[in-house]
Amino acid sequence: KRSCPGESYARTEVFLYFTAILQKFHVSLPEGAKPDFDGQLGIGLGPKPYDVCLKKRF
């Protein structure tokens, strides 16, 4: 199987961005919102659009 030579670099970058967000912000759902675990069918099965609240950590 052929793979993209930059795939490992891209995965590392996504991981670093995601962990930086988690270090700097508290991520939660808006007050009163309940999580919806149903998927949205397209080319593949993905999550439906949703809102989140980001509060800066001190």
MMTF fields as JSON, N, C-alpha, C and O atoms, coordinates in Angstrom:
{
  "mmtfVersion": "1.0.0",
  "mmtfProducer": "UNKNOWN",
  "numBonds": 231,
  "numAtoms": 232,
  "numGroups": 58,
  "numChains": 1,
  "numModels": 1,
  "chainsPerModel": [1],
  "groupsPerChain": [58],
  "chainIdList": ["A"],
  "bondAtomList": [4, 2, 8, 6, 12, 10, 16, 14, 20, 18, 24, 22, 28, 26, 32, 30, 36, 34, 40, 38, 44, 42, 48, 46, 52, 50, 56, 54, 60, 58, 64, 62, 68, 66, 72, 70, 76, 74, 80, 78, 84, 82, 88, 86, 92, 90, 96, 94, 100, 98, 104, 102, 108, 106, 112, 110, 116, 114, 120, 118, 124, 122, 128, 126, 132, 130, 136, 134, 140, 138, 144, 142, 148, 146, 152, 150, 156, 154, 160, 158, 164, 162, 168, 166, 172, 170, 176, 174, 180, 178, 184, 182, 188, 186, 192, 190, 196, 194, 200, 198, 204, 202, 208, 206, 212, 210, 216, 214, 220, 218, 224, 222, 228, 226],
  "bondOrderList": [1, 1, 1, 1, 1, 1, 1, 1, 1, 1, 1, 1, 1, 1, 1, 1, 1, 1, 1, 1, 1, 1, 1, 1, 1, 1, 1, 1, 1, 1, 1, 1, 1, 1, 1, 1, 1, 1, 1, 1, 1, 1, 1, 1, 1, 1, 1, 1, 1, 1, 1, 1, 1, 1, 1, 1, 1],
  "groupList": [{"groupName": "LYS", "atomNameList": ["N", "CA", "C", "O"], "elementList": ["N", "C", "C", "O"], "formalChargeList": [0, 0, 0, 0], "bondAtomList": [1, 0, 2, 1, 3, 2], "bondOrderList": [1, 1, 2], "singleLetterCode": "K", "chemCompType": "L-PEPTIDE LINKING"}, {"groupName": "ARG", "atomNameList": ["N", "CA", "C", "O"], "elementList": ["N", "C", "C", "O"], "formalChargeList": [0, 0, 0, 0], "bondAtomList": [1, 0, 2, 1, 3, 2], "bondOrderList": [1, 1, 2], "singleLetterCode": "R", "chemCompType": "L-PEPTIDE LINKING"}, {"groupName": "SER", "atomNameList": ["N", "CA", "C", "O"], "elementList": ["N", "C", "C", "O"], "formalChargeList": [0, 0, 0, 0], "bondAtomList": [1, 0, 2, 1, 3, 2], "bondOrderList": [1, 1, 2], "singleLetterCode": "S", "chemCompType": "L-PEPTIDE LINKING"}, {"groupName": "CYS", "atomNameList": ["N", "CA", "C", "O"], "elementList": ["N", "C", "C", "O"], "formalChargeList": [0, 0, 0, 0], "bondAtomList": [1, 0, 2, 1, 3, 2], "bondOrderList": [1, 1, 2], "singleLetterCode": "C", "chemCompType": "L-PEPTIDE LINKING"}, {"groupName": "PRO", "atomNameList": ["N", "CA", "C", "O"], "elementList": ["N", "C", "C", "O"], "formalChargeList": [0, 0, 0, 0], "bondAtomList": [1, 0, 2, 1, 3, 2], "bondOrderList": [1, 1, 2], "singleLetterCode": "P", "chemCompType": "L-PEPTIDE LINKING"}, {"groupName": "GLY", "atomNameList": ["N", "CA", "C", "O"], "elementList": ["N", "C", "C", "O"], "formalChargeList": [0, 0, 0, 0], "bondAtomList": [1, 0, 2, 1, 3, 2], "bondOrderList": [1, 1, 2], "singleLetterCode": "G", "chemCompType": "PEPTIDE LINKING"}, {"groupName": "GLU", "atomNameList": ["N", "CA", "C", "O"], "elementList": ["N", "C", "C", "O"], "formalChargeList": [0, 0, 0, 0], "bondAtomList": [1, 0, 2, 1, 3, 2], "bondOrderList": [1, 1, 2], "singleLetterCode": "E", "chemCompType": "L-PEPTIDE LINKING"}, {"groupName": "TYR", "atomNameList": ["N", "CA", "C", "O"], "elementList": ["N", "C", "C", "O"], "formalChargeList": [0, 0, 0, 0], "bondAtomList": [1, 0, 2, 1, 3, 2], "bondOrderList": [1, 1, 2], "singleLetterCode": "Y", "chemCompType": "L-PEPTIDE LINKING"}, {"groupName": "ALA", "atomNameList": ["N", "CA", "C", "O"], "elementList": ["N", "C", "C", "O"], "formalChargeList": [0, 0, 0, 0], "bondAtomList": [1, 0, 2, 1, 3, 2], "bondOrderList": [1, 1, 2], "singleLetterCode": "A", "chemCompType": "L-PEPTIDE LINKING"}, {"groupName": "THR", "atomNameList": ["N", "CA", "C", "O"], "elementList": ["N", "C", "C", "O"], "formalChargeList": [0, 0, 0, 0], "bondAtomList": [1, 0, 2, 1, 3, 2], "bondOrderList": [1, 1, 2], "singleLetterCode": "T", "chemCompType": "L-PEPTIDE LINKING"}, {"groupName": "VAL", "atomNameList": ["N", "CA", "C", "O"], "elementList": ["N", "C", "C", "O"], "formalChargeList": [0, 0, 0, 0], "bondAtomList": [1, 0, 2, 1, 3, 2], "bondOrderList": [1, 1, 2], "singleLetterCode": "V", "chemCompType": "L-PEPTIDE LINKING"}, {"groupName": "PHE", "atomNameList": ["N", "CA", "C", "O"], "elementList": ["N", "C", "C", "O"], "formalChargeList": [0, 0, 0, 0], "bondAtomList": [1, 0, 2, 1, 3, 2], "bondOrderList": [1, 1, 2], "singleLetterCode": "F", "chemCompType": "L-PEPTIDE LINKING"}, {"groupName": "LEU", "atomNameList": ["N", "CA", "C", "O"], "elementList": ["N", "C", "C", "O"], "formalChargeList": [0, 0, 0, 0], "bondAtomList": [1, 0, 2, 1, 3, 2], "bondOrderList": [1, 1, 2], "singleLetterCode": "L", "chemCompType": "L-PEPTIDE LINKING"}, {"groupName": "ILE", "atomNameList": ["N", "CA", "C", "O"], "elementList": ["N", "C", "C", "O"], "formalChargeList": [0, 0, 0, 0], "bondAtomList": [1, 0, 2, 1, 3, 2], "bondOrderList": [1, 1, 2], "singleLetterCode": "I", "chemCompType": "L-PEPTIDE LINKING"}, {"groupName": "GLN", "atomNameList": ["N", "CA", "C", "O"], "elementList": ["N", "C", "C", "O"], "formalChargeList": [0, 0, 0, 0], "bondAtomList": [1, 0, 2, 1, 3, 2], "bondOrderList": [1, 1, 2], "singleLetterCode": "Q", "chemCompType": "L-PEPTIDE LINKING"}, {"groupName": "HIS", "atomNameList": ["N", "CA", "C", "O"], "elementList": ["N", "C", "C", "O"], "formalChargeList": [0, 0, 0, 0], "bondAtomList": [1, 0, 2, 1, 3, 2], "bondOrderList": [1, 1, 2], "singleLetterCode": "H", "chemCompType": "L-PEPTIDE LINKING"}, {"groupName": "ASP", "atomNameList": ["N", "CA", "C", "O"], "elementList": ["N", "C", "C", "O"], "formalChargeList": [0, 0, 0, 0], "bondAtomList": [1, 0, 2, 1, 3, 2], "bondOrderList": [1, 1, 2], "singleLetterCode": "D", "chemCompType": "L-PEPTIDE LINKING"}],
  "groupTypeList": [0, 1, 2, 3, 4, 5, 6, 2, 7, 8, 1, 9, 6, 10, 11, 12, 7, 11, 9, 8, 13, 12, 14, 0, 11, 15, 10, 2, 12, 4, 6, 5, 8, 0, 4, 16, 11, 16, 5, 14, 12, 5, 13, 5, 12, 5, 4, 0, 4, 7, 16, 10, 3, 12, 0, 0, 1, 11],
  "groupIdList": [1, 2, 3, 4, 5, 6, 7, 8, 9, 10, 11, 12, 13, 14, 15, 16, 17, 18, 19, 20, 21, 22, 23, 24, 25, 26, 27, 28, 29, 30, 31, 32, 33, 34, 35, 36, 37, 38, 39, 40, 41, 42, 43, 44, 45, 46, 47, 48, 49, 50, 51, 52, 53, 54, 55, 56, 57, 58],
  "secStructList": [7, 7, 7, 7, 6, 6, 2, 2, 2, 2, 2, 2, 2, 2, 2, 2, 2, 2, 2, 2, 2, 2, 2, 2, 3, 3, 3, 3, 7, 7, 6, 6, 7, 7, 7, 7, 7, 7, 3, 3, 3, 1, 1, 1, 3, 3, 3, 7, 7, 7, 7, 7, 3, 3, 3, 3, 7, 7],
  "xCoordList": [0.846, 0.0, 0.894, 1.854, 0.566, 1.322, 0.72, -0.492, 1.578, 1.072, 1.725, 2.757, 1.108, 1.6, 2.856, 2.838, 3.937, 5.157, 4.994, 5.751, 4.028, 3.827, 2.778, 2.451, 2.24, 1.15, 1.574, 0.828, 2.738, 3.169, 3.397, 3.098, 3.922, 4.103, 2.745, 2.578, 1.782, 0.446, -0.228, -0.853, -0.11, -0.708, -0.088, -0.789, 1.225, 1.91, 1.429, 1.183, 1.292, 0.832, -0.588, -0.863, -1.485, -2.862, -2.867, -3.593, -2.072, -1.969, -1.477, -2.024, -0.451, 0.098, -0.908, -1.032, -1.624, -2.644, -3.758, -4.197, -4.206, -5.302, -4.896, -5.663, -3.706, -3.267, -3.038, -3.266, -2.591, -2.419, -3.768, -3.865, -4.801, -6.145, -6.614, -7.162, -6.401, -6.836, -6.058, -6.593, -4.798, -4.013, -4.475, -4.426, -4.92, -5.239, -6.713, -7.063, -7.581, -9.013, -9.704, -9.28, -10.796, -11.701, -12.81, -13.511, -12.976, -13.944, -15.185, -15.081, -16.368, -17.613, -18.751, -18.613, -19.875, -21.085, -21.758, -21.565, -22.543, -23.303, -24.241, -24.664, -24.556, -25.41, -26.757, -27.416, -27.158, -28.436, -28.393, -29.377, -27.293, -27.189, -26.836, -26.07, -27.401, -27.094, -26.333, -26.635, -25.348, -24.579, -25.436, -26.277, -25.213, -25.919, -24.891, -24.001, -25.016, -24.028, -24.414, -23.721, -25.51, -25.896, -24.944, -24.47, -24.676, -23.777, -24.512, -25.737, -23.743, -24.276, -23.647, -22.425, -24.495, -24.003, -23.64, -24.428, -22.446, -21.96, -21.125, -21.585, -19.913, -18.991, -18.675, -18.53, -18.572, -18.39, -19.346, -20.177, -19.239, -20.082, -19.292, -18.233, -19.795, -19.117, -20.054, -21.256, -19.518, -20.374, -21.23, -20.843, -22.397, -23.24, -22.598, -21.844, -22.885, -22.352, -22.851, -23.985, -22.013, -22.374, -21.647, -20.646, -22.151, -21.541, -20.781, -21.174, -19.696, -18.939, -18.621, -18.627, -18.349, -17.916, -16.455, -16.062, -15.664, -14.256, -14.061, -14.334, -13.587, -13.281, -11.783, -11.2, -11.178, -9.732, -9.35, -9.947, -8.354, -7.846, -6.924, -6.326, -6.812, -5.938, -4.583, -3.718],
  "yCoordList": [-1.175, 0.0, 1.241, 1.333, 2.172, 3.415, 4.402, 4.44, 5.176, 6.164, 7.518, 7.619, 8.524, 9.887, 10.061, 9.71, 10.591, 10.763, 11.781, 11.741, 12.683, 13.684, 13.307, 14.108, 12.086, 11.696, 11.708, 12.197, 11.188, 11.156, 12.575, 12.861, 13.462, 14.862, 15.512, 16.224, 15.276, 15.859, 15.349, 16.127, 14.067, 13.511, 14.148, 14.451, 14.346, 14.982, 16.413, 16.842, 17.157, 18.543, 18.636, 19.488, 17.777, 17.783, 17.471, 18.106, 16.51, 16.161, 17.353, 17.639, 18.046, 19.187, 20.331, 20.943, 20.626, 21.674, 21.309, 22.143, 20.064, 19.625, 19.672, 20.15, 19.186, 19.206, 20.634, 20.92, 21.538, 22.941, 23.564, 24.329, 23.244, 23.748, 23.205, 23.95, 21.915, 21.32, 21.872, 21.938, 22.271, 22.852, 24.263, 24.665, 25.017, 26.429, 26.707, 27.779, 25.751, 25.981, 24.8, 23.651, 25.119, 24.09, 23.96, 24.933, 22.782, 22.552, 21.878, 20.855, 22.461, 21.876, 22.171, 22.975, 21.506, 21.788, 23.028, 23.342, 23.736, 24.864, 24.382, 23.226, 25.269, 24.91, 24.397, 25.035, 23.236, 22.636, 21.777, 21.107, 21.777, 20.974, 19.532, 19.274, 18.614, 17.199, 16.701, 17.104, 15.828, 15.33, 14.457, 13.688, 14.585, 13.783, 12.88, 13.356, 11.589, 10.65, 10.048, 9.161, 10.514, 10.029, 10.615, 11.742, 9.847, 10.305, 10.948, 10.868, 11.588, 12.207, 11.471, 11.436, 10.887, 10.084, 10.98, 11.825, 10.781, 11.489, 10.495, 9.39, 10.866, 9.904, 8.825, 7.65, 9.235, 8.329, 8.757, 9.641, 8.149, 8.532, 9.495, 9.14, 10.699, 11.714, 12.302, 12.037, 13.1, 13.708, 14.82, 15.472, 15.033, 16.164, 17.438, 17.378, 18.58, 19.836, 20.057, 19.71, 20.624, 20.865, 22.112, 22.536, 22.68, 23.85, 23.413, 22.464, 24.107, 23.885, 25.238, 26.265, 25.222, 26.421, 26.242, 25.198, 27.261, 27.26, 28.338, 29.513, 27.934, 28.893, 28.85, 27.785, 30.015, 30.086, 29.611, 30.018, 28.754, 28.285, 29.354, 30.133, 29.385, 30.374, 29.817, 30.516],
  "zCoordList": [0.0, 0.0, 0.0, 0.765, -0.855, -0.911, 0.089, 0.3, 0.68, 1.636, 1.379, 0.717, 1.907, 1.752, 2.612, 3.792, 2.052, 2.851, 3.988, 4.958, 3.883, 4.925, 5.949, 6.825, 5.854, 6.753, 8.218, 9.066, 8.528, 9.933, 10.456, 11.615, 9.612, 10.009, 10.267, 11.258, 9.392, 9.545, 10.817, 11.538, 11.095, 12.315, 13.561, 14.526, 13.531, 14.657, 14.841, 15.969, 13.749, 13.822, 14.382, 15.228, 13.923, 14.43, 15.925, 16.689, 16.339, 17.757, 18.575, 19.64, 18.089, 18.819, 18.929, 19.99, 17.849, 17.898, 18.876, 19.668, 18.815, 19.677, 21.145, 21.981, 21.467, 22.862, 23.352, 24.527, 22.477, 22.87, 23.223, 24.183, 22.457, 22.762, 24.11, 24.922, 24.349, 25.616, 26.805, 27.912, 26.595, 27.686, 28.024, 29.186, 27.029, 27.23, 27.491, 27.985, 27.163, 27.293, 27.951, 27.822, 28.669, 29.178, 28.137, 27.859, 27.564, 26.489, 27.073, 27.749, 26.807, 27.31, 26.345, 25.422, 26.574, 25.805, 26.379, 27.553, 25.576, 26.125, 27.231, 27.238, 28.156, 29.287, 28.798, 27.977, 29.311, 28.942, 27.689, 27.376, 26.971, 25.745, 26.1, 27.028, 25.354, 25.548, 24.327, 23.203, 24.533, 23.391, 22.478, 22.945, 21.181, 20.181, 19.509, 18.804, 19.729, 19.218, 17.876, 17.377, 17.283, 15.958, 14.924, 15.065, 13.899, 12.85, 11.699, 11.595, 10.832, 9.625, 8.447, 8.302, 7.612, 6.505, 5.327, 4.904, 4.814, 3.629, 2.849, 2.564, 2.502, 1.892, 2.917, 2.58, 4.151, 5.277, 6.374, 6.164, 7.525, 8.654, 9.524, 10.043, 9.684, 10.482, 11.507, 11.479, 12.412, 13.429, 12.846, 11.876, 13.444, 13.063, 13.611, 14.582, 13.004, 13.553, 14.986, 15.315, 15.814, 17.206, 17.716, 17.139, 18.782, 19.416, 20.654, 21.333, 20.943, 22.17, 22.791, 22.113, 24.064, 24.779, 25.166, 25.687, 24.908, 25.3, 26.357, 26.113, 27.532, 28.595, 28.836, 29.04, 28.81, 28.992, 30.392, 31.388, 30.442, 31.733, 32.31, 31.568, 33.628, 34.259, 34.515, 35.043]
}
